[in-house]
Amino acid sequence: MTNKQTYSKKDCVIKEKPTDLKEVYALYIRTVLKLSPSPKFSFSFLFCSGEMKKQKVDHTDDWKIEAILGEDILRQELPLMKALVAKIKEKKTISPLVQTLAKHLPLNSQHLFLKRVNAGASVIICIEDTASSEDELRQNLGEAVWNQLIQVGLVVPLLQSEIPAIAPQTRAQFENAKTYWPCHFHEDKRLEAILGK
């Protein structure tokens, strides 16, 4: 006698023999729900009725799946950080200024979700962990680089502004973040569908 059994649900057939509930859940996710694991959320299984025996799967139609979302997903407001920004007087200076900033004051990989220039004609010069004041930044860069920035359109004095510290993961977070500074955002439709339930 073969030690494999067939479990079916609608048009889906599972041809593996689960040895415990954990394996049954995994099979159910892979074959019936056709979901792949995601770092953004996990699943909990609730039984509405029926019992499950060790070698037999019953009442699979009664399973209810609920997403368990972390606080980083559920919160709508993102943490903020300070940055030094400068006003742009002439649009023609935006491109050479941004190129020079990218060379001498690039944003680190964690902050690439931020757009360098906002609609109000302001540009991010640096994040607070690079320099917290204009004098400190000028000293760190040296006179040669500082003068080069002035030549390509940097307007002083620099101003302090609050901007999002981490990338938005949901539409609600994105809407909140862009009230401080424009961000790049790619919507996760599956996650938004879960949040909308």
C-alpha positions as CSV (number, residue, x, y, z in Angstrom):
1,M,0.0,0.0,0.0
2,T,1.4,3.4,-1.0
3,N,2.0,5.8,1.8
4,K,0.7,8.7,-0.3
5,Q,-2.8,10.0,-0.1
6,T,-4.6,12.5,-2.3
7,Y,-6.4,15.5,-0.8
8,S,-8.6,17.6,-3.1
9,K,-10.2,21.0,-2.8
10,K,-12.3,22.1,-5.7
11,D,-10.1,21.7,-8.8
12,C,-6.8,21.6,-6.8
13,V,-5.2,18.2,-5.9
14,I,-2.5,17.9,-3.3
15,K,-0.5,14.7,-3.9
16,E,1.7,15.1,-0.8
17,K,1.1,13.5,2.5
18,P,1.2,16.1,5.2
19,T,2.6,14.9,8.6
20,D,1.5,17.8,10.8
21,L,-0.7,20.9,10.7
22,K,2.2,23.2,9.7
23,E,2.7,21.2,6.5
24,V,-1.0,21.2,5.8
25,Y,-1.0,25.0,6.1
26,A,2.0,25.3,3.8
27,L,0.4,23.0,1.2
28,Y,-2.8,25.0,1.4
29,I,-1.0,28.3,0.7
30,R,1.0,26.9,-2.2
31,T,-1.7,25.0,-4.0
32,V,-5.1,26.5,-3.2
33,L,-4.2,30.2,-2.5
34,K,-1.2,30.2,-4.9
35,L,0.6,32.6,-2.6
36,S,4.3,33.0,-2.1
37,P,5.9,34.0,1.2
38,S,6.2,37.7,1.7
39,P,8.4,39.6,4.2
40,K,5.6,42.1,4.7
41,F,3.1,39.9,6.3
42,S,2.4,36.4,7.5
43,F,-0.8,34.3,7.9
44,S,-2.7,32.9,10.8
45,F,-5.2,30.1,10.4
46,L,-8.5,30.0,12.3
47,F,-10.8,27.0,12.3
48,C,-14.5,27.9,12.2
49,S,-15.7,24.3,12.7
50,G,-14.6,20.7,12.4
51,E,-11.6,18.7,13.5
52,M,-8.5,17.7,11.8
53,K,-7.1,14.2,12.2
54,K,-3.5,13.3,11.8
55,Q,-3.8,11.5,8.5
56,K,-7.0,13.1,7.1
57,V,-7.8,16.7,6.1
58,D,-11.4,17.7,6.7
59,H,-13.4,20.9,6.6
60,T,-10.9,22.8,4.5
61,D,-13.7,24.9,3.2
62,D,-14.1,26.3,6.8
63,W,-10.6,27.7,6.9
64,K,-10.3,31.5,7.3
65,I,-7.0,33.2,6.6
66,E,-6.1,36.6,8.2
67,A,-3.1,38.7,7.5
68,I,-1.0,39.7,10.5
69,L,0.7,43.0,9.6
70,G,3.5,44.6,11.5
71,E,3.5,48.1,13.0
72,D,5.8,49.3,10.2
73,I,3.0,48.6,7.8
74,L,0.0,49.7,9.8
75,R,1.3,53.1,10.9
76,Q,0.4,56.0,8.6
77,E,3.0,58.5,9.8
78,L,6.7,57.9,9.1
79,P,9.5,59.0,11.3
80,L,11.2,62.3,10.2
81,M,14.8,63.5,10.1
82,K,16.4,66.9,9.5
83,A,18.1,67.9,6.3
84,L,19.8,71.0,5.0
85,V,18.0,72.3,1.9
86,A,18.5,75.3,-0.4
87,K,16.2,77.4,-2.4
88,I,16.6,77.4,-6.2
89,K,16.3,80.8,-7.8
90,E,16.6,79.8,-11.5
91,K,15.4,76.6,-13.0
92,K,18.4,76.4,-15.3
93,T,20.6,75.9,-12.3
94,I,18.8,72.7,-11.2
95,S,20.5,70.2,-13.4
96,P,24.2,71.3,-12.9
97,L,23.5,71.7,-9.1
98,V,22.0,68.3,-8.7
99,Q,24.8,66.7,-10.7
100,T,27.4,68.4,-8.5
101,L,25.6,67.4,-5.4
102,A,25.4,63.8,-6.6
103,K,29.2,63.8,-7.1
104,H,30.2,65.5,-3.8
105,L,27.1,64.9,-1.5
106,P,25.3,61.7,-2.8
107,L,22.4,60.4,-0.8
108,N,23.1,57.0,0.7
109,S,21.2,53.9,-0.5
110,Q,18.6,54.2,2.4
111,H,17.5,57.6,1.3
112,L,17.3,57.1,-2.5
113,F,13.5,57.0,-2.2
114,L,13.7,60.8,-1.7
115,K,13.5,63.1,-4.7
116,R,16.3,65.5,-4.7
117,V,14.2,68.5,-5.7
118,N,10.7,69.4,-4.6
119,A,7.9,71.3,-6.3
120,G,8.6,74.4,-4.2
121,A,12.0,74.8,-5.9
122,S,14.1,73.5,-3.0
123,V,16.9,71.0,-3.2
124,I,18.2,68.6,-0.6
125,I,21.8,69.5,0.1
126,C,22.6,66.8,2.7
127,I,21.0,64.7,5.5
128,E,21.7,65.6,9.1
129,D,24.1,62.7,9.6
130,T,26.4,64.4,7.1
131,A,26.3,67.9,8.5
132,S,23.8,69.7,10.8
133,S,24.7,73.3,9.9
134,E,25.9,75.3,6.9
135,D,29.3,76.1,8.7
136,E,29.9,72.4,9.4
137,L,29.1,71.4,5.8
138,R,31.4,74.1,4.4
139,Q,34.2,72.9,6.6
140,N,33.6,69.3,5.7
141,L,33.6,70.0,2.0
142,G,36.4,72.4,1.8
143,E,36.5,75.8,0.1
144,A,37.1,74.4,-3.4
145,V,34.0,72.2,-3.5
146,W,31.9,74.8,-1.6
147,N,32.8,77.4,-4.2
148,Q,32.0,75.0,-7.0
149,L,28.5,74.5,-5.5
150,I,28.1,78.3,-5.4
151,Q,29.1,78.6,-9.0
152,V,26.6,76.1,-10.2
153,G,23.7,77.7,-8.4
154,L,23.8,76.9,-4.7
155,V,21.9,79.6,-2.8
156,V,22.8,80.5,0.8
157,P,21.9,80.6,3.6
158,L,20.9,76.9,3.8
159,L,17.7,76.1,5.6
160,Q,16.7,73.2,7.8
161,S,13.7,71.1,6.9
162,E,12.1,67.9,8.1
163,I,11.8,65.1,5.6
164,P,10.8,61.4,5.8
165,A,13.5,59.1,7.3
166,I,12.3,55.9,5.7
167,A,10.6,54.9,2.5
168,P,6.8,54.6,2.5
169,Q,5.5,51.0,2.1
170,T,1.8,51.8,1.8
171,R,-0.4,54.4,0.0
172,A,-1.4,56.0,3.3
173,Q,2.3,56.4,4.3
174,F,3.1,57.8,0.9
175,E,0.3,60.4,1.1
176,N,1.6,61.4,4.5
177,A,5.3,61.5,3.5
178,K,4.8,63.7,0.5
179,T,3.4,66.5,2.7
180,Y,7.0,66.8,3.9
181,W,9.0,66.0,0.8
182,P,8.3,64.2,-2.5
183,C,9.2,60.5,-2.6
184,H,9.4,57.7,-5.1
185,F,6.8,55.1,-4.3
186,H,5.8,51.7,-6.0
187,E,2.4,50.5,-4.7
188,D,2.0,46.9,-3.6
189,K,-1.5,46.1,-4.9
190,R,-1.7,42.8,-2.9
191,L,-0.8,44.6,0.3
192,E,-3.2,47.4,-0.3
193,A,-6.0,44.9,-0.9
194,I,-5.3,43.3,2.5
195,L,-5.2,46.7,4.2
196,G,-8.6,47.6,2.5
197,K,-10.4,44.6,4.0
